Amino acid sequence: MSNTSYTPKGPASQPGSRGGRDSAGERRRDAATIASLKAEVAAQAALIARQEVSLAHSRKIFDRASVAARLGVWECSLPGEQLHWTDVVYDLFDLPRGAALDRSEIIKCYPAESRKALDSLRSRAIVERSGFTLDAEITTFAGRSRWIRITATVECEDGVPVRIFGMKQDITEEKILSDRMRYLAEFDAMTGLANRARFQARLAHADEDRPLGALLLIDLDGFKAVNDTFGHVVGDECLKAAAERLAGGCGEADLVARVGGDEFAVLLGPHLDRGAVSGMARRIVEAMGSPVAVRGQSLRLGASVGIAFAGTDTPSDLFAQADTALYAAKAAGRNTFRIFKAEAGVNGRSVAA
């Protein structure tokens, strides 16, 4: 018999062939997973890049708006008092951008009144874990006067204040406009005295905190003739001169106002007795009687004064009494004064001082 080896029929079985196929599949799956992760990472990177571009654009817009509005962001650590400012805040205080900040030096830019208000509001906000808004005056490191609006919020960690931050904005122009509007609402633009609206408001709100002692009504004598003869320009100069004399002679007055064309009013406190009030009225008459030099002309005016002393009457009654006394002064020949006195059985009678 031949000594020949026997080979079984059927497909040859190669060692490790099943394991090889499994390994290739795993590699393909791993490659797919890696590709998917790479795609996901790339997508995330693209998203981050887009967000960074958007953030940079937003920051650019904010920076431009901040500069245009003169609005900056500030932060102060607590309790260390370490300050951090954006560029606009440096500009507000006229400091080089990025300069070292010392709060003890910065606070010196605030005048005493503004500093007191800031310290009070800031301390309360820290204690109450709240915030505040304050319009404060500053004098910058370059010596310029500015008004800034400060907003602040206290941030806490575990209930403990760790920083106070907010915004500072230049409101100097707004403040000037506001003051101008208030001035126009309360003062006579020609003479600089209080106007009728402010006079009426003060008269109507006399109370125990700010009581009134007397009211003087003054009417210029001869003004109409000057105005008709020389014109309104000269007349206006006479009014200005009269207002200066009146304000100069009423330094103790609570309020000096122009209440009409050539009519003025003086409100006095209760600290002046009748003798002092009469003396003031006499000085007003004498001052108004001095010639007024206007455009080469020496013009002579005069003044009639009516006085009413405050009592239990209403503000409108006080005005009516002073007006009655004023007409009595005119009837007496002008360039004099009269004091209202309601005599028994005679309602509203005015008698001479």
PATORDO-435827 format. One record per residue: y, z, x negated of N, C-alpha, C in turn. Coordinates in steps of 0.05 Angstrom, whole numbers, plus 5000, padded with zeros to 4 digits. Example, Ala and Ser with C-alpha at 12.3 -4.5 7.8 and 13.67 -1.06 7.14 Angstrom:
488651564736491051564754493451564736495551424743497951434727500151574742
***
This chain:
497750004983500050005000502450004982504349844991506849814975508550064978509550154956511250404955514250324960514950244985517650144992518950355011521550405005522950615022523450505050523650685070523950605098526850655106528050445118530850465128530850455158531950655171531850655200533650435211532850335235534450125248536850255262538750085268541150175282543550195263545850255274548350265259548150465236549250375215549150555192551050795197550251025188551851265192553051335165555751305163557151365138558151655138557551795118558452075117561552095118562352265136565252315137566752115153565451915165566951705179568351815204567152005219568452125243570852285234570452435212572752595203574952425194574452195182576552015173578251905196576851835218578251735242580051955253579052205254580652425265583052475247582852465221585052505203587252305206586552055210588451845214590051885240588651975261589952025286591952255284591052465269592952685265595452595250594952425230597252335215599152165232597952015250599651855268601252035287599852245297601152425315603352585300602752665275604752815259607152635254606652385248608752195243610552155267609252145291610752105316612452355321611152595316612652845321615052855302614652785277616852795257619052605265618152365274620152155282621752255306620352395325621752505348623652715340622852895322624553105312626952995298626452785281628652665267630652535286629552415307631352285327632952505341631552725347632952945361635153065343634453105317636453205298638753015295638152755294640252555292642052555317640852585340642352605365644152845365643053075356644653325354646853285334646253165311648353115291650552935302649752725317651752555329653452705349652152875365653653035385655553225371654653355350656353535335658753385323658153135313660252975301662352905322661352825346663252755367664853005376663553235377664953475384667053555363666253505337668253565316670653385318670153135324672352945328674153025351672753105373674253195397675753445391674553635377675853885370678253835352677853655332680053585314682353465329681653285349683753165365685153365382683653555394684853765410686553945393685654005369687154175351689754035343689553765339691953615331693953615354692953585379694753585402695953865405694354075401695354345403697454395382696954315357698854355336701454215342701353965352703753825358705253955381703754035402704954165425706154435416704754575398705654835388708254805374708454595357710954555342713154475361712554295381714554205400715654435417713854605425714554835442715455075425715255055399715855275381714255525389711655475392709855675402707655715382707355955371705356015351703456245359701256255345699156455351699256665329698956915337698957135317696657325323695757475303693657665306694157895287693558145296693958375279691458555282690158615260687758785261688559075267686659215279686959495285684659655273685159875260687859995256689159905230687959705217688959625190691659495190692659385213695259255215695459015196693258865193693358625177694058395195696258255187697258035204696157765196695757595216695057305211696757145230698156945219699956775235699156475232699756325253699656035250702455945239702555695232704955595218707555635234707355595260709855615276711055895275709356105274710456375273711856415246710756305224712156315199714956195201715055955215717555815219719555975235718556115256720356275272721756495256720356605237721456825221722756715195722856455192723956335167722556435142719856445144718256515120716656265111716056235085714356015076711656035088710655815097707955815110705855915090704156095100702056205083702856435066705456515068706356745052704957005061704657195042703357445048705157595069703757725088705157855110704858155109707058295111707058585111708458675137706858795155708058855181710359055179710259235160712459425156715059285149714859045137717258895130718058705154716058595167716558425190718058565212717258815217718458965239721359015234722258995209725159035203726858805214725558585221727058365232728058415261726858625273727658685301729858895300732058845314734159055317733059305331734459525329733459785338732459775367734059645385733259645413730759485418730559245405728159085408725759215395726159345372723959485359722859715376724659855388723860085405722159985429723159765441721659655464718859545455718759415432716259305422714259535416715259735402713459965395712360095420714060135440713160265464711060105479711559845483709659675497707059645482707259615456704959575439703159825439704360055436702760305436701360345463702760285485701560325511699260125515699659875506697559675509695059755494695359865470693059955454691660185468693160375478691960615491690560525517691760345532690660265558688760025556688359915531686659675527687659445545690259395544691459195562693158995546695258915556697058725543699858755552701658585542704458595550705858335544708258305555710058075549712758195544714158095523716758205516718557985505720957965515723057795503724657965484724557895458725758075438727557905420729658035411731457915392730557975363730757775345730157815317732357695300732457805276734157675255732257585233732057325229730057215211730657285182728757225165729157285136731257105124732156895139734356735130736956825142736857045158739257155170740057035196738356865207738956735233738056915256739656915277739057065301737456895320735156995330733456855349732457035370731656925393730257065413727456945415725457125416722657035418721357175441719457035453717757155475715057215463714357475464711757565453709857625476707457505474705257585492703057705475701757905486699758055470697458145488695058135476692658235489691058395469690058625477688458795460685458725463684058675441681158615442679658865432677558935446675959165439673059095433671759255417668959245412667759525416665859535435664759785443666859985453668859875466670960045477673060125457672860035432674760115411676659875405679259905407681059685400680759595371680259345366679859245339681959045331683358925350685458735343687258705367689758625362691658555382692658275375692758095394693457815387694957695411696157465406697557325427699157095416701457045429703256825422706056915418707556775402710456815398711756545401713856545418715256295424718256325421719556125410722456125407723656065434725156255445726456215471729556235468730556185444733356215439735056045458734355785461735855615478735655695507733255785515732855885542734656125547734756305527736356545530739356475532740256295516743056215517743756095544741955925554742355795580742356005602740456195601740356405621742856585620743756655596746156815594748556665605748656405599750856245609750856225639748556185651748356175680749156445693748256665680748956925691751956975688753056885666755956905661757456755683756656505689758056345709757656475737755456615741754956735767756556995770757457115748758657385750761557385740762457185725765057185713766656945720769256985720771156765725771456595700770856345702770856165679773556145666775756155681778456115670779356365655779156595668780356835656778357005640775756975645773757135632773357405645774857465666774557715681772157685700771257905711769157895731770157735755768357585768769257425791768957585817769657465839769557595865766757695873764757525866761957605873761157855859761757885834761058125819762658365829765158315835766858535846765658635872764958455890763958535916761258685913759658585894757058715889757459005879759359035860759859305850760959485871762759375887764059535908761959625929760159435936758159495956755959685947755559705921753359875911754360125897756660215904757660465894755860685905754860855888753061075896753561315879751761515882752061765868751861725838750261525829750061485800752561355788753861185804756261045795758361055817759461285823761461305845764061185837765661115857768260995853770361215858772661185843774861365847777161235862777760985855780060845867779760545864781160405881781260115880784160025879784859855860787459735857787259435863788959345881789159055886791858965876791858755860794258655847794758365855797158305863797958035870800357955853800157715840802357625823804657535840807057635833809457555847810757325832811457125847812756885836810856675825808356725827806456525816806456265830806656265857806656015872809055835864811355955859813655805851813155675824812055825805811455715779809455485781807355525797805255325800806455065813808155095833809254865847811354725830812754865813814854745796813754615771811954755757811054665731808154545731806854565753804154445755801954645750799454555756797154735753796454805725797054625706796354685678797954925668800554925674802255155666801455405683800755355709799855575725797355705715795555545705793055655694793555815669795455735652796155885629797356155636798956155658800056415668797856595677795856485691793656655701792156775678791656615657790256725633791856945620794456905618796157115605796157365622796257335649796257565667793557715664791357565662788757685660788557845634789557735612789557885586791158145588793458135600795058375602793758575620792558485642791158665660788758805646787158645633784858755619785758945597787858885583788859055561789959315571791059315595792259565606790359735623787859635626785959785643783359845627783759945603781360005587779460215598780460385616778760585628777560495654777960245662776960145687773960105687772760135710769960085713769459775715771459635728771259345731773959235735774559005721777058855726776158575734777158485757776258235768778458055778777957795778779757605792778357545819779657615841778357595867779557365883781557235873782757005888784456845869786056655880787656485863789456645843791156815854792856975837792557275844790157345854789657615862787557735844787957985837786158135819785458405831783258515821782458785831781458945807782059205809781159395788779659625802777259675794775659895804775660115783776260355792776460585773774360795781773460945762771561155767772961415776771461615784772661855795773862045774773561965748774562145727777562145724778961945737781861925735783062055760784962225756786362355779788562175789789862265810791962095822794262035803794962225787797062175768796361955748793861965738792961765719792861485732791861475756791761215771794561105776796361275784799161185788800361085762799761235740800861145714799760875706797160815712795960555706797360345722797760395748799160195765801960135755803360345747806060305736806060135711804060185694803860015669803259725675801559685696800859415704803359265713804959395730807459275740809359205717809559385698811359345675810359115657807659105652806558895635806758625648806358605674806558345687809358255690811258435688814058355690815158235664813758245642814658135617814457825618816357675606816257385607813657275595812857045605810456915595811356655582810756615556811456375541809256175544809855945558807855735562809155465557808155325536809055055530812055035528813255215513816155215509817755335532816455425553817855545575817455845575819555985581819456275584819456335614817156405625816856435654816556725660817756805682817657085690816057105716814157275715812557345739812957635746811457735763811458015770808858085784808558335792806158425805806658635825805358615848805358825868802558945869802359205871799859345869799459525893797059505905796259695926793959865917794160125923792160315913790860455937788160475936786760635956784760815940784661065948782861255935780261275951778061275937775461285950774961555963773561545985772861795999770261756013770261816039767761776054767761506069769861346064770061086078768060886066767460676081765760466072767160296052765660136036766959956017768959766030768259656053770159476067772659626076772359876084774760036091776460086067775260136044776760186019778359936012777159706014778559456008780859416027780359456053782459426073784859616068784259856059786360056054788059966030786659866009788159775986789859525993788759356010790259126019792659196035792359406052794659506067796859606049796059756028797959866009799259635993797859425987798959195973801159065989800659026015802758906032805159086035804659346034806959536034808659506009807259465986808759425961810459165962809358955974810858705976813258745995812758896017814858936036817059106024816359266004818359445991820059295970819659035967821258875948819658765925817058795924815258695903815858835876814158765856814358895830814259195831812559295848812159585850809359635860808759895865806059955875806360155898804360165915804260345937801360465939801160705949798560835952798060865982795660795990794960826018794461116025795561196048795161466057795061456088792761536098792361546127793461806138795761796151797062036161795962116188796062356195795062456221796462306244794862196261795862056285796861776279796761696254797561416247795261286233794061096245791660966234792460746214791760786189792260576170795060546161796560766161799360746151799360786121800960616108801260636079803960746072804060936053806561056045806961016015809361046006809960995978808861215960808361145935807361345916809561535909
***
